[in-house]
């Protein structure tokens, strides 16, 4: 009996760094180009470029909400 392997492709969110600034844009774009899985890139909330802890926490909340809205899984 042959083994089968299933996998799902996703997209690495690094390409979004400092280009599409809002989580809603990231998740919408991820779905529009045909992916359900989005590998979150920590660079988009890098404190050196992006802000303090509160900014990071708020961005994380927005990412979660927008991923749910667009049916995207964060990996």
C-alpha positions in Angstrom: 0.0 0.0 0.0 1.4 3.4 -1.0 1.7 6.1 1.5 0.1 9.4 0.8 1.3 12.7 2.1 -1.0 15.7 2.3 0.2 19.2 2.8 -1.2 22.7 2.5 0.8 25.6 1.2 0.9 28.9 2.8 2.6 32.2 2.4 5.3 33.8 4.5 4.2 37.2 5.8 7.7 38.7 5.5 6.9 40.2 2.1 4.4 42.4 3.9 7.0 44.0 6.1 6.5 47.8 6.1 4.6 47.7 2.8 1.0 46.9 3.8 0.7 48.4 7.2 -2.6 47.1 8.5 -3.4 43.5 9.5 -6.7 43.6 7.5 -4.6 44.3 4.4 -2.3 41.4 5.1 -5.1 38.8 5.5 -7.2 40.1 2.6 -4.2 40.0 0.3 -3.3 36.5 1.6 -6.7 35.2 0.6 -6.9 37.2 -2.7 -3.8 35.5 -4.0 -5.2 32.1 -3.1 -3.7 31.1 0.3 -5.5 30.0 3.5 -2.3 29.7 5.6 -0.2 32.8 6.5 3.1 32.3 8.3 3.2 35.3 10.6 6.5 37.3 10.4 7.5 38.9 13.7 9.3 41.7 11.7 5.9 43.4 11.2 5.7 44.1 14.9 9.5 44.6 15.5 9.7 47.1 18.4 12.6 48.8 16.9 10.5 49.9 13.9 7.0 49.5 15.0 6.4 50.7 18.5 6.1 49.7 22.1 4.5 46.6 23.8 1.0 48.0 23.7 1.3 48.5 19.9 2.5 44.9 19.6 -0.4 43.6 21.6 -2.9 45.6 19.7 -1.5 44.5 16.4 -1.6 40.9 17.5 -5.3 41.3 18.4 -6.0 42.9 15.0 -4.1 40.1 13.2 -6.2 37.4 15.0 -9.5 39.2 14.2 -8.7 39.9 10.6 -7.4 36.3 10.0 -10.8 35.0 11.3 -12.6 37.5 9.2 -10.9 36.3 6.0 -10.7 32.6 6.9 -6.9 32.6 7.1 -4.9 30.4 9.5 -1.9 31.9 11.2 1.1 29.6 11.3 
